[in-house]
Amino acid sequence: MINALVPFVHVADVQRSIDFYAKLGMSVSNTFVPTGDNDPAWAWLETGNAKLMVARADGPIDHRQQGVLFYTYCSDIDAVHGALTEAGVTVGPIKRQFYAPNGEFRIEDPDGYVVMMMQEVNE
């Protein structure tokens, strides 16, 4: 049976994605820079139990076709919303839904992948 799942997404610029996800608290655990290249073509990012692999796409990224949502969880939605806003990240309004009574908001990464930030329900 599965004991872990790590999304692997193609991006236009790996370093740009590293920089964006650093604002969400993720750090680089590993990268690959091809011989003769100065920029990473692949990176493994993580924080706590959250992990993500990004790799340079072979072709253009069409943000309208990124059909995946990344759900991320935090303990204080208001503090995270404020910190990301101060860091220059465009964040949506905090909404409270039946499945997110403590609140959630939407972010889009540089390639159009949707990152939903949600306050943990059990807190």
C-alpha positions as CSV (number, residue, x, y, z in Angstrom):
1,M,0.0,0.0,0.0
2,I,1.0,3.6,-0.5
3,N,2.7,5.3,2.4
4,A,3.5,8.7,0.7
5,L,2.6,10.7,-2.3
6,V,4.7,13.4,-3.9
7,P,3.4,15.6,-6.7
8,F,5.8,16.0,-9.6
9,V,5.0,19.0,-11.8
10,H,6.5,20.5,-14.9
11,V,7.3,24.2,-14.7
12,A,8.7,26.8,-17.0
13,D,11.6,27.8,-14.7
14,V,12.7,25.6,-11.8
15,Q,14.5,28.4,-9.9
16,R,11.4,30.6,-10.2
17,S,9.4,27.8,-8.6
18,I,12.0,27.3,-5.9
19,D,11.7,31.0,-5.1
20,F,7.9,31.0,-5.0
21,Y,7.5,27.9,-2.9
22,A,10.2,29.3,-0.5
23,K,7.6,32.0,0.3
24,L,5.3,29.2,1.4
25,G,8.0,27.8,3.7
26,M,9.4,25.1,1.5
27,S,13.1,24.5,1.2
28,V,15.2,22.7,-1.4
29,S,16.4,19.3,-0.4
30,N,17.9,18.3,-3.7
31,T,18.5,19.6,-7.2
32,F,19.8,18.5,-10.5
33,V,21.8,20.8,-12.8
34,P,22.6,19.3,-16.2
35,T,26.2,19.4,-17.4
36,G,26.9,22.6,-19.1
37,D,23.8,24.3,-17.6
38,N,23.8,26.9,-14.9
39,D,20.2,26.5,-13.8
40,P,18.5,23.6,-12.1
41,A,16.3,21.3,-14.3
42,W,14.8,19.5,-11.3
43,A,14.3,20.2,-7.6
44,W,12.9,18.4,-4.6
45,L,11.1,20.8,-2.2
46,E,9.8,20.1,1.3
47,T,8.6,21.4,4.6
48,G,7.3,19.1,7.3
49,N,5.1,16.5,5.7
50,A,4.7,18.5,2.5
51,K,6.9,17.5,-0.5
52,L,6.9,18.6,-4.1
53,M,9.1,17.8,-7.1
54,V,9.4,20.3,-10.0
55,A,11.1,19.8,-13.3
56,R,11.7,22.1,-16.3
57,A,9.1,21.5,-18.9
58,D,10.0,20.5,-22.5
59,G,7.4,22.9,-23.9
60,P,5.4,25.9,-22.9
61,I,3.2,25.8,-19.8
62,D,-0.5,26.7,-20.4
63,H,-1.8,28.0,-17.1
64,R,-5.4,27.3,-18.3
65,Q,-4.7,23.6,-18.5
66,Q,-3.2,23.1,-15.0
67,G,-5.9,20.8,-13.8
68,V,-4.5,20.0,-10.4
69,L,-5.1,21.7,-7.0
70,F,-2.5,21.5,-4.2
71,Y,-4.2,21.6,-0.8
72,T,-1.8,22.9,1.8
73,Y,-2.6,23.2,5.5
74,C,-1.6,25.7,8.2
75,S,-2.5,26.4,11.8
76,D,-3.3,30.1,11.5
77,I,-5.0,31.2,8.2
78,D,-5.0,34.9,9.1
79,A,-1.3,35.0,9.9
80,V,-0.3,33.0,6.8
81,H,-2.6,35.2,4.6
82,G,-1.0,38.4,6.0
83,A,2.6,37.0,5.7
84,L,2.1,35.9,2.1
85,T,0.6,39.3,1.2
86,E,3.6,41.1,2.8
87,A,5.9,38.7,0.8
88,G,4.3,40.0,-2.4
89,V,2.3,36.8,-3.2
90,T,-1.1,37.5,-4.7
91,V,-3.6,35.8,-2.4
92,G,-7.4,35.5,-2.7
93,P,-9.8,36.4,0.0
94,I,-10.2,34.0,3.0
95,K,-13.4,32.1,2.6
96,R,-15.2,29.8,5.0
97,Q,-16.8,26.7,3.5
98,F,-18.5,23.7,5.1
99,Y,-15.3,21.7,4.6
100,A,-13.1,24.7,5.7
101,P,-14.9,26.3,8.6
102,N,-11.6,27.9,9.8
103,G,-11.0,29.4,6.4
104,E,-9.1,28.8,3.1
105,F,-7.7,31.0,0.3
106,R,-6.4,30.5,-3.2
107,I,-2.9,31.2,-4.5
108,E,-1.5,30.6,-8.0
109,D,2.1,29.7,-8.5
110,P,4.1,31.2,-11.4
111,D,3.0,28.4,-13.8
112,G,-0.7,28.6,-12.9
113,Y,-0.9,25.7,-10.5
114,V,-3.5,26.4,-7.9
115,V,-2.4,26.2,-4.3
116,M,-5.2,26.2,-1.7
117,M,-4.2,27.2,1.8
118,M,-6.5,25.9,4.4
119,Q,-6.5,26.1,8.2
120,E,-6.6,22.7,9.7
121,V,-10.1,21.9,10.9
122,N,-9.0,20.1,14.1
123,E,-7.4,23.2,15.5
